[in-house]
Amino acid sequence: MSRPTVFLLPGLVCDAAVWREQRAALSFADCFIPSYGEADSLTGMAHSVLRAMPAQPVALAGHSMGGRVALEIARLAPERIERIALLDTGIDPIAEGEAGAQERQKREALLQIAREQGMREMGAQWARGMVHEDFLNAPVFNDILEMIGRCTPAIFAAQIKALLNRPDATAVLAGLRCPTLLLCGRQDAWSPLARHERMHALCPGSELVVIEHSGHMCTMEQPAAVSRALVDWMLAPGKP
């Protein structure tokens, strides 16, 4: 039998480090972790991944913004996906009114910090809300800051633009007919568990896995638990 292929899609200002432990755990598969370059739309990011994907269907896992990219790929080319995993992500567009204006303002303020003080300093402020409080003084938090520091303000700006213009992916999620894993850190304040429970209800046949003692950066905060869930997802029977 040929080896399975899995594409692991990073989130906002993340790189291959966010999937390091999972890539090792999925050693029985051919794993690819793409970069979006300076694409400034989720559609552009999805097209860049599709160009790198083989002709045969693949397993597709996306964390945070990467989950939204995965759903955009599912909208554009569902026949290219054999199974899908969505981690700490969402499906809603930017909110209307004051809530949307506040999100836009907060993201633009972070971009200003990145441009004036550097990406790592931006991360030092932003990432504190992204992890479980017990990890704020742990080595993993420094690993996250180093990863953010490798990103550039130009890429950050492009990805913020993409997220501020994100589409409503509700119909895409509801239309998935492949093995679907939804996974979320229990203490994720950025993409909370309640959101994933709603997504689970919208997606017939999906599996919801909750990662204990973890915030938004679950692949780095609790790598072993996330890896177990992804291995189980990869080994589960596909479509009949």
C-alpha positions in Angstrom: 0.0 0.0 0.0 1.2 3.5 -0.7 1.8 5.9 2.2 -0.9 8.3 3.1 -0.3 12.0 2.5 -1.2 14.7 5.0 -0.9 18.5 4.7 -0.6 20.3 8.0 -1.7 24.0 7.7 -0.3 26.5 10.2 -2.2 29.4 11.7 -1.6 33.1 12.0 2.2 33.9 12.1 3.0 30.3 12.7 5.4 28.1 10.8 6.4 24.4 10.8 7.3 24.5 14.5 3.6 24.6 15.4 3.3 21.0 14.0 6.7 19.7 15.0 5.5 16.9 17.4 2.6 15.9 15.2 4.8 15.6 12.1 7.0 13.2 14.1 3.9 11.2 15.3 2.6 10.9 11.8 5.9 9.4 10.5 3.9 6.7 8.7 2.6 9.4 6.4 4.1 11.8 4.0 3.7 15.1 5.8 3.8 18.6 4.2 3.7 21.9 6.0 3.2 24.6 3.4 3.9 28.4 3.7 1.4 30.9 2.4 4.0 33.5 1.4 2.4 36.9 1.4 -1.0 35.8 0.3 -3.5 38.2 1.7 -6.8 36.2 1.3 -7.9 32.8 2.5 -8.7 32.0 -1.1 -5.2 32.9 -2.2 -3.7 30.8 0.6 -6.0 27.9 -0.4 -4.9 28.1 -4.0 -1.2 28.1 -2.9 -1.8 24.9 -1.0 -3.8 23.3 -3.8 -0.9 23.9 -6.2 1.4 21.9 -3.9 -1.1 19.0 -3.3 -0.8 15.8 -5.4 -3.6 14.8 -7.7 -4.9 12.1 -5.3 -7.0 13.1 -2.3 -5.0 13.9 0.9 -5.7 14.3 4.6 -5.8 18.0 5.5 -5.4 19.4 9.0 -5.5 23.1 9.8 -4.8 24.9 13.1 -6.5 28.3 13.8 -6.3 30.3 10.6 -5.0 27.1 8.9 -8.4 25.6 9.7 -10.1 28.4 7.8 -7.7 27.7 4.9 -8.6 24.0 5.0 -12.3 24.9 4.8 -11.6 27.2 1.8 -9.9 24.3 0.1 -12.9 22.2 0.9 -15.1 24.8 -0.8 -12.9 25.1 -3.9 -12.0 21.4 -4.4 -13.8 19.0 -2.1 -12.7 16.1 -4.3 -9.1 16.7 -3.3 -9.7 16.0 0.4 -9.8 12.5 1.8 -10.3 13.6 5.4 -10.1 16.8 7.3 -9.2 18.0 10.8 -10.0 21.5 12.1 -8.1 22.6 15.3 -8.9 25.6 17.4 -10.5 27.5 14.6 -13.9 29.0 13.5 -16.3 29.4 10.6 -17.9 32.8 11.2 -17.1 36.0 9.2 -16.1 39.2 11.0 -19.0 40.4 13.1 -21.1 43.4 12.1 -21.2 46.6 14.1 -19.2 47.4 17.1 -17.9 43.9 17.7 -16.4 43.8 14.2 -15.0 47.3 14.6 -13.3 46.3 17.9 -11.7 43.2 16.3 -10.4 45.3 13.4 -9.0 47.9 15.8 -7.3 45.3 18.0 -5.7 43.5 15.1 -4.4 46.8 13.6 -3.0 47.8 16.9 -1.0 44.6 17.1 0.2 45.2 13.5 1.4 48.7 14.6 3.4 47.2 17.5 4.9 44.6 15.1 6.0 47.4 12.7 7.4 49.7 15.4 8.8 47.2 18.0 9.2 44.0 16.1 7.3 40.7 15.8 8.6 39.2 19.0 7.5 42.1 21.1 4.1 41.9 19.5 4.0 38.3 20.3 5.0 38.9 23.9 1.8 40.9 24.3 -0.6 39.0 22.1 0.4 35.4 22.9 -0.2 35.7 26.6 -3.9 35.2 25.8 -3.2 32.3 23.5 -1.9 29.7 26.0 -3.1 28.2 29.3 -1.9 30.4 32.2 0.3 27.5 33.5 2.5 27.8 30.4 3.3 31.5 30.5 6.6 30.9 32.2 7.3 27.5 30.6 9.8 26.8 27.7 6.9 26.4 25.3 5.9 30.0 25.6 9.4 31.0 24.5 9.2 28.6 21.6 6.0 30.3 20.6 7.6 33.7 20.8 10.6 32.5 18.7 8.2 31.2 16.1 6.3 34.5 15.9 9.7 36.3 15.7 10.5 34.4 12.5 7.5 35.9 10.8 7.7 39.4 9.2 5.4 42.4 9.6 4.6 42.1 5.9 3.4 38.6 6.2 1.5 39.5 9.5 -0.2 42.3 7.6 -1.2 40.1 4.8 -2.6 37.4 7.1 -4.5 40.0 9.2 -6.1 41.3 5.9 -7.1 37.7 5.1 -8.7 37.2 8.5 -10.6 40.5 8.5 -12.1 39.5 5.1 -12.8 35.9 6.0 -15.8 34.3 4.5 -18.7 32.6 6.3 -17.7 28.9 6.1 -20.9 27.5 7.8 -22.2 25.9 4.6 -18.8 24.4 3.8 -18.6 22.8 7.2 -22.2 21.5 7.1 -21.5 20.0 3.6 -18.4 18.0 4.6 -18.9 14.3 3.9 -15.4 12.9 4.7 -14.0 11.8 8.1 -13.9 15.1 10.1 -12.1 15.8 13.3 -12.8 18.9 15.4 -10.3 19.6 18.1 -10.1 22.3 20.7 -8.1 23.2 23.9 -10.5 23.3 26.8 -9.1 26.6 28.0 -8.9 28.2 24.5 -10.1 31.7 25.0 -9.5 32.7 21.3 -11.5 29.9 19.6 -13.6 28.6 22.6 -14.9 25.1 23.1 -18.5 26.4 22.8 -17.8 27.4 19.2 -16.4 23.9 18.4 -19.5 22.3 20.0 -21.7 24.4 17.6 -19.5 23.3 14.7 -19.8 19.7 15.8 -23.6 20.0 15.7 -23.4 21.5 12.2 -21.3 18.8 10.8 -22.9 15.3 10.7 -20.6 12.5 11.6 -17.8 14.7 12.9 -15.8 13.8 16.0 -15.1 16.4 18.7 -12.0 16.0 20.8 -11.3 18.3 23.7 -7.6 18.7 24.8 -7.4 19.2 28.5 -5.2 21.8 30.2 -4.6 23.7 27.0 -5.3 27.1 25.4 -5.3 28.0 21.7 -1.8 26.7 20.9 -2.7 23.1 21.6 -0.3 21.5 19.2 2.6 23.0 21.3 1.0 23.1 24.7 -0.2 19.5 24.7 1.6 17.9 21.8 1.2 14.2 22.9 -2.6 14.5 23.3 -3.0 16.3 20.0 -0.8 13.8 18.2 -2.8 10.9 19.6 -6.0 12.4 18.2 -4.5 13.0 14.8 -3.1 9.5 14.6 -6.5 8.1 15.4 -8.1 10.4 12.8 -5.6 9.3 10.1 -6.1 5.6 10.9 -9.9 5.8 11.0 -11.8 4.2 8.0 -12.4 6.6 5.2 -15.5 7.0 3.0 -17.0 3.7 2.0 
